[in-house]
């Protein structure tokens, strides 16, 4: 290996130029084992007893000379001071870079923008500190302070009961009903919602189911299917009362019952019973309407009779004769009449009879 290196560099010039100075004017650092100037350091004199040509530099020495040549330092030679192309970075650059990173970290973790529909819950070392209002807020940098933004205007929903799973409840009259409903709510106090309840959504679900069961237990099966509005209001009020006692920070916006039917196994029979009840109710309503009509008619006739009676008391004979004429007119209006004038009988046929008999003769 030593002989091969010696052959590669065996000429009158060194690897970085001729003589003791290279093309850029940098003088190599002296070395204790370096050969005298008269000797060619890459020549091939006779090998010594160690097997290496005397004066031939080994690999470590070549690397050291290369570092010195290009400003790598060592041997008291400074590449920058002697005009070399090497560069040794100053330690202050690292300090400036660290300061810039620290300032950026402070800026990003200390200034927070909170939207109008949001609130910023600030925790200091994991413990609640205060709440940021909408706008730009300043806190201590992370990890001292952390901000969690909560949307307080978003309406969240929880669905209970579905077509796949039945939610069976017992009504006040001992029947079973399958009910499905939806709970709508929003966050009113974000710090209470985050820290007062371990599982807010699950708590709201259980409170809603408990309030619905209590409301259904106080009504009949028919009321549960027909009076949904009353049940929804009752459940909303009960839920809000219980959640306020838990300091949950939740505002219940409403309950929507989507399904309130008997179980699927008896649903067809229940529909038939409901149809029969509706038909019976329609008959009852018709009878009531007819009775109301007759009552109004009778009351009108009674009022008319009272008026005639008042006139009768004033002139009995005249009123009696008038009533007789009006009654005979009403009775004989639709009857064929024959008038006989005595003492000589002269038959007279009324005109309505002639007009009725004419079409019959034409038909023959």
Secondary structure, 3 states (H helix, E strand, C coil): CHHHHHHHCCCCCECCECCCECCCCCECCCCCCCCCCCCCCCCCCCECCCCCECCCCCHHHHHHHHHHHCCCCCCCCCCCCCCCCCCCCCHHHHHHHHHHHHHHHHHHHHEEEECCCEEEEEEECCEEEEEECCEEEECCCCCCEEEEEEECCCCEEEEECCCCCCCEEECCCCCEEEEEEEEEEEECCHHHHHHCCCCHHHHHHHHHHHHHHHHHCCCCHHHHHHCHHHHHHHHHHHHHHHHHHCCCCEEEEEEEEEEEECCHHHHHHHHHHHHHHHHHHHHHHHHHHHHHHHHHHHHHHHHHHHHHHHHHHHCHHHHHHHHHHHHHHHHHCCCCCECCCCCCCCCCECHHHHHHHHHHHHHC
